[in-house]
């Protein structure tokens, strides 16, 4: 992002180029003043959540609806500032879908962004339109610039996420209402001149569904074509670890889908537009403290298991991993040249094996998780097995579950061939294909 004008509100939201996010607001007087200004909406957020959340829990308990699976389920985040090396890496991985951030503060570089996107060829692209305080406060400027954004990018992009991380004031929004007014301006421009484009929101980060509920149950004249959620679960450790004793990744997604189904302001189509785990010993590039960071081995395992649980819900249209190149959380470390982490090959293997499948069923038997899919093109069966905390012989589990291994190939998470006699079910998922 370019340096903001000195003395402007955006000057109070400085960008951290190490972790690719805004720094925490240090001007306490400014933050306190803005929070007082939006106090009414904070109370409305609490009230709306108290009314809707119990209904959402009931809907969650009985939510049996699933969505059609997508051949573009797996998506990877790439950034202009990470360089043209990303073109070859994306092709090596076999990615069909990508996500790119575009900053409204960089309108002067819009043609550069277009050329960057065009360089990826025939990919399905989600463009995330990132807000700044200038555009949040000046709706005429927002309308003018978003029309330019739609006009420039629409030959390549059909889906736009409008705003991001709306429940973190360092990103620019101080209330959900402020975001909804922002989105309303964008939708009006879309409806007038760009009816074929899809708009996503409200882009709440983490398991903070009161903000999501406020955004999806409101009196504004607007509608989200699809729900975008930045569903990070890294603070719980492994993706299977529950929050509030019940809500592991699978159940968090199902609850999110249930809330969307109740809302008159959106369809139930759901995209998880950001997730990752921060990596140990990468400060200042890690986006969190060392407490939340994990090893590269755990990162590779958690990446795969997060996608497996999201796929298993059959309620997610696409899941976007953030991101390809980043020292603190990416598939590739760029501190000394480009070093592909273990997770790079794990991601590639995941796309090779699960890139175009339909889910048959998902179950947890004891401490073993099992996802069974059917490959659309080859018609082959794919069984993925893993556990969270235990380890047991594979042969014992296969016999227990009466799973035939005839004409099947056994591979580890990086496509290495395994022996049925010695393989184990563990925190490192294994594929049974055939």
C-alpha positions in Angstrom: 0.0 0.0 0.0 1.2 3.6 -0.7 2.0 5.8 2.2 -1.2 7.7 3.3 -1.3 11.5 3.4 0.2 12.9 6.6 -2.5 13.9 9.0 -5.3 11.9 7.3 -7.3 9.2 9.0 -5.5 6.6 6.9 -2.2 7.9 8.5 -3.6 6.4 11.8 -4.0 2.9 10.1 -0.4 2.2 9.0 0.4 -0.9 7.0 2.8 -3.6 8.2 4.6 -4.9 5.1 6.0 -7.8 7.1 2.7 -9.5 8.0 0.6 -8.0 5.1 -1.9 -6.4 7.4 -2.5 -3.1 9.2 -0.7 -2.4 12.4 -2.6 -2.1 15.6 -3.9 1.5 16.1 -1.7 3.2 18.5 -3.5 6.5 18.8 -5.8 5.7 21.8 -7.6 9.0 21.7 -8.6 8.5 18.0 -9.7 4.9 18.7 -11.8 5.9 21.7 -13.4 8.8 19.8 -14.4 6.5 16.9 -15.8 3.9 19.3 -17.9 6.5 21.1 -19.2 7.6 17.7 -20.4 4.1 16.8 -21.6 3.1 20.3 -25.2 2.8 19.1 -24.3 0.2 16.5 -22.3 -1.8 19.0 -25.5 -2.0 21.1 -27.5 -2.9 18.1 -25.0 -5.6 17.2 -25.4 -7.1 20.7 -29.2 -7.0 20.6 -29.5 -8.5 17.1 -27.1 -11.3 18.1 -29.1 -12.1 21.3 -32.3 -12.4 19.2 -30.9 -14.3 16.2 -28.2 -16.5 17.7 -30.6 -18.9 19.6 -32.6 -19.3 16.3 -29.3 -20.0 14.5 -28.4 -22.7 17.0 -31.7 -24.4 16.4 -31.2 -24.1 12.7 -27.7 -25.5 13.1 -29.0 -28.6 14.9 -31.4 -29.4 12.1 -29.3 -28.2 9.1 -29.2 -31.1 6.7 -29.0 -29.0 3.5 -25.8 -29.3 1.5 -24.7 -27.3 -1.5 -23.5 -28.6 -4.9 -19.8 -29.2 -4.9 -17.6 -27.0 -7.0 -14.6 -27.9 -9.3 -13.1 -24.7 -8.0 -13.2 -25.5 -4.3 -9.5 -25.0 -3.7 -8.3 -21.5 -4.2 -4.9 -19.8 -3.4 -4.2 -16.2 -2.5 -1.6 -14.3 -4.6 -0.4 -10.7 -4.3 0.9 -8.2 -6.8 3.8 -7.3 -4.5 5.1 -10.9 -4.4 6.3 -10.8 -8.0 5.9 -12.6 -11.3 7.5 -15.7 -9.8 4.0 -16.6 -8.7 3.0 -17.4 -12.3 5.2 -20.5 -12.5 4.5 -21.6 -8.9 0.7 -21.5 -9.6 1.1 -23.6 -12.7 3.3 -26.1 -10.8 0.7 -26.5 -8.2 -2.1 -26.8 -10.7 -4.3 -24.1 -9.2 -7.5 -23.4 -11.1 -8.7 -20.6 -8.8 -7.0 -17.6 -7.3 -7.7 -14.7 -5.0 -6.1 -11.3 -5.3 -6.3 -8.2 -3.1 -6.9 -4.8 -4.7 -6.4 -1.8 -2.5 -8.7 1.2 -3.1 -5.7 3.3 -1.9 -3.8 2.1 -5.0 -6.2 3.4 -7.7 -3.2 4.9 -9.5 -1.8 1.3 -10.0 -5.0 -0.2 -11.3 -3.6 -1.0 -14.7 -0.6 -2.7 -13.1 -3.0 -4.9 -11.1 -4.9 -5.7 -14.3 -1.8 -6.9 -16.0 -0.8 -9.0 -13.0 -4.2 -10.8 -13.1 -4.0 -11.2 -16.9 -0.7 -13.0 -16.5 -2.4 -15.9 -14.8 -4.4 -16.8 -18.0 -7.7 -18.7 -17.7 -8.1 -18.8 -13.9 -11.2 -18.2 -11.9 -10.4 -15.1 -9.9 -11.9 -13.6 -6.8 -10.9 -9.9 -6.4 -10.9 -8.6 -2.8 -11.6 -4.9 -2.8 -9.7 -3.6 0.3 -11.1 -0.4 2.0 -9.4 2.6 3.4 -10.7 5.4 5.6 -10.8 7.9 2.7 -13.2 5.7 0.7 -15.2 4.7 3.8 -15.8 8.4 4.6 -16.3 9.7 1.1 -19.1 7.8 -0.7 -18.9 9.9 -3.8 -15.3 9.0 -4.2 -16.1 5.3 -3.5 -18.8 5.3 -6.1 -16.5 6.8 -8.7 -13.6 4.5 -7.9 -15.6 1.3 -7.6 -17.1 1.9 -11.1 -13.6 2.2 -12.4 -12.7 -1.1 -10.6 -15.6 -2.9 -12.1 -15.0 -1.5 -15.5 -11.2 -2.4 -15.5 -11.4 -5.9 -14.0 -14.8 -7.3 -15.2 -13.2 -8.9 -18.3 -11.2 -11.1 -16.0 -13.2 -11.1 -12.8 -16.9 -12.0 -12.1 -16.8 -12.1 -8.3 -15.7 -9.3 -6.0 -15.4 -9.5 -2.2 -16.4 -6.0 -1.0 -14.3 -5.1 2.0 -12.4 -7.3 4.3 -12.0 -8.0 8.1 -14.8 -5.6 9.0 -14.7 -6.5 12.7 -11.1 -5.3 13.2 -10.9 -1.5 13.5 -7.3 -1.4 12.4 -8.6 -2.4 8.9 -10.7 0.8 8.8 -14.3 0.0 9.8 -15.4 0.9 13.3 -18.9 -0.6 13.1 -20.9 -3.0 11.0 -23.2 -0.2 10.1 -20.3 1.7 8.7 -19.5 -1.3 6.5 -23.1 -1.8 5.4 -23.2 1.8 4.2 -20.0 1.3 2.3 -21.4 -1.9 0.7 -24.6 -0.3 -0.2 -22.8 2.3 -2.3 -20.9 -0.4 -4.1 -24.0 -2.4 -4.8 -25.9 0.6 -6.2 -23.1 1.1 -8.7 -23.1 -2.6 -9.6 -26.9 -2.7 -10.0 -26.9 0.4 -12.3 -24.1 -0.6 -14.7 -22.5 -4.0 -13.9 -25.5 -6.4 -13.3 -23.5 -9.5 -14.2 -21.0 -9.2 -11.4 -21.4 -11.1 -8.1 -20.7 -9.2 -4.8 -19.5 -11.0 -1.7 -19.5 -9.9 2.0 -19.6 -9.2 4.9 -16.1 -10.7 5.4 -16.1 -11.1 9.2 -12.9 -12.6 10.5 -12.7 -15.5 13.0 -15.5 -17.2 14.9 -17.1 -13.9 15.9 -20.7 -14.5 14.6 -22.4 -11.6 16.4 -20.8 -9.3 13.8 -21.9 -11.7 11.0 -25.4 -11.7 12.4 -25.6 -7.9 12.6 -24.4 -7.8 9.0 -26.9 -10.3 7.7 -29.9 -9.1 9.7 -30.2 -5.4 9.1 -32.5 -2.7 7.8 -30.3 -1.6 4.9 -31.4 -2.0 1.3 -28.8 -4.4 0.2 -28.1 -8.1 -0.5 -24.9 -10.2 -0.6 -24.8 -12.6 -3.6 -22.7 -14.9 -1.5 -21.3 -14.9 2.0 -17.5 -14.4 2.4 -16.0 -15.4 5.8 -12.4 -15.2 6.9 -12.7 -18.3 9.1 -9.4 -18.6 11.0 -9.2 -21.4 13.6 -5.5 -21.1 14.3 -5.9 -19.9 17.9 -7.4 -23.4 18.7 -4.3 -25.2 17.4 -5.5 -28.2 15.3 -8.6 -27.6 13.1 -10.4 -30.4 14.9 -10.0 -28.7 18.3 -13.3 -27.3 19.4 -14.2 -23.9 20.7 -17.0 -23.7 23.4 -16.6 -27.5 23.6 -18.6 -28.1 20.4 -17.5 -25.9 17.5 -14.7 -27.5 15.7 -14.0 -26.3 12.1 -16.8 -28.5 10.7 -19.4 -27.2 13.1 -18.3 -23.6 12.8 -18.9 -23.9 9.1 -22.2 -25.5 9.5 -23.4 -22.8 11.9 -22.2 -20.1 9.5 -24.2 -21.8 6.7 -27.2 -22.0 9.0 -27.1 -18.3 9.8 -26.8 -17.5 6.1 -29.9 -19.7 5.3 -31.9 -17.7 7.9 -30.9 -14.3 6.5 -33.1 -12.5 3.9 -30.0 -10.5 3.0 -28.0 -13.2 1.3 -28.0 -16.6 -0.5 -26.6 -19.6 1.4 -23.6 -19.8 -0.9 -20.5 -19.7 1.3 -16.9 -18.9 0.6 -14.1 -19.2 3.2 -11.9 -16.4 1.8 -9.0 -16.5 4.1 -7.3 -19.0 6.5 -3.7 -20.0 7.5 -1.5 -20.8 10.5 1.4 -18.5 11.5 4.8 -20.2 11.4 7.2 -20.4 14.4 10.5 -18.4 14.4 9.4 -16.1 11.5 8.9 -12.8 13.5 8.4 -10.1 12.4 6.7 -11.7 9.3 4.3 -13.8 11.4 0.9 -12.1 11.7 0.4 -13.1 15.3 2.5 -13.7 18.5 4.8 -16.7 18.8 2.1 -18.3 21.1 -0.1 -19.1 18.1 2.7 -20.1 15.8 3.2 -23.7 14.7 6.0 -25.8 13.1 6.3 -26.2 9.3 5.2 -29.8 9.8 2.1 -28.9 11.8 1.4 -26.2 9.3 1.4 -28.7 6.4 -0.9 -31.1 8.4 -3.3 -28.4 9.6 -3.5 -26.9 6.0 -4.7 -30.3 4.6 -7.0 -31.1 7.5 -8.7 -27.7 7.4 -9.5 -28.2 3.7 -10.7 -31.7 4.4 -13.1 -30.6 7.1 -14.4 -27.7 4.9 -14.8 -30.0 2.0 -16.6 -32.6 4.2 -19.3 -30.1 5.3 -20.5 -29.9 1.6 -21.5 -26.3 2.4 -18.5 -24.4 1.1 -18.2 -23.3 -2.5 -14.5 -22.4 -2.2 -11.8 -22.2 0.4 -8.9 -19.7 -0.1 -5.5 -20.4 1.4 -3.7 -17.2 2.4 -1.2 -17.3 0.7 1.3 -18.6 -1.8 4.4 -16.5 -0.9 4.8 -15.2 2.7 7.7 -15.8 5.1 5.3 -15.9 8.1 2.5 -18.0 6.8 2.9 -18.9 3.2 3.5 -22.1 1.2 6.8 -20.5 0.0 9.3 -18.6 2.2 10.9 -15.6 0.4 13.4 -14.5 3.0 16.4 -16.0 1.2 15.3 -16.6 -2.4 12.2 -18.8 -2.8 12.1 -21.9 -0.6 9.1 -24.2 -1.0 7.9 -25.4 2.3 6.7 -29.0 2.9 3.2 -27.5 2.7 3.8 -26.6 -1.0 3.9 -30.2 -2.0 1.1 -31.1 0.4 -1.1 -28.5 -1.3 -0.1 -29.7 -4.8 -1.0 -33.3 -3.8 -4.3 -32.2 -2.4 -5.2 -30.5 -5.7 -4.0 -33.5 -7.7 -6.1 -36.0 -5.7 -9.1 -33.9 -4.5 -9.2 -31.1 -7.1 -12.5 -32.3 -8.6 -14.4 -34.7 -6.3 -17.8 -35.2 -4.9 -18.1 -36.0 -1.2 -19.8 -39.3 -0.5 -19.6 -39.3 3.3 -17.6 -38.1 6.3 -17.4 -39.7 9.7 -15.5 -39.7 12.9 -15.0 -43.2 14.3 -13.4 -43.0 17.7 -10.4 -40.8 17.1 -10.2 -41.5 13.4 -11.6 -39.1 10.8 -12.6 -40.5 7.4 -13.6 -38.6 4.3 -14.8 -40.6 1.3 -15.1 -39.0 -2.1 -15.6 -39.9 -5.8 -13.4 -38.3 -8.5 -15.6 -36.9 -11.2 -13.2 -37.5 -14.1 -11.7 -40.9 -13.3 -14.7 -42.3 -11.2 -12.2 -43.6 -8.7 -12.8 -43.7 -5.0 -10.7 -41.5 -2.7 -10.6 -42.2 1.1 -8.7 -39.8 3.3 -7.9 -40.9 6.9 -6.3 -39.0 9.8 -6.5 -38.5 13.5 -5.9 -35.5 15.8 -4.0 -36.9 18.8 -3.7 -40.7 18.4 -1.8 -43.1 16.2 -2.9 -46.6 15.3 -2.0 -49.3 12.7 -3.8 -48.8 9.4 -4.5 -52.5 8.9 -6.3 -52.7 12.2 -8.6 -49.8 11.2 -9.3 -51.1 7.7 -10.2 -54.5 9.1 -12.4 -52.9 11.8 -14.2 -50.7 9.2 -14.4 -53.5 6.6 -12.6 -51.4 4.0 -11.2 -53.3 1.0 -7.8 -52.4 -0.3 -8.0 -54.4 -3.5 -6.7 -52.4 -6.5 -6.1 -49.4 -4.3 -2.9 -47.3 -3.8 -1.9 -45.9 -0.5 -0.1 -42.5 -0.4 1.0 -40.1 2.3 0.0 -36.4 2.2 2.9 -35.6 -0.2 2.1 -38.4 -2.7 4.7 -40.8 -1.3 3.8 -44.5 -1.7 3.1 -46.3 1.6 3.0 -49.9 2.6 -0.4 -51.2 3.9 1.5 -53.4 6.4 3.4 -50.6 8.1 1.3 -47.5 7.5 -0.4 -45.8 10.4 -3.4 -43.5 10.9 -2.0 -40.4 12.5 -2.1 -36.6 12.5 -0.6 -36.7 9.0 -3.4 -37.6 6.6 -3.1 -40.6 4.2 -4.9 -41.2 0.9 -6.4 -44.5 -0.2 -7.1 -44.2 -3.9 -8.5 -46.6 -6.5 
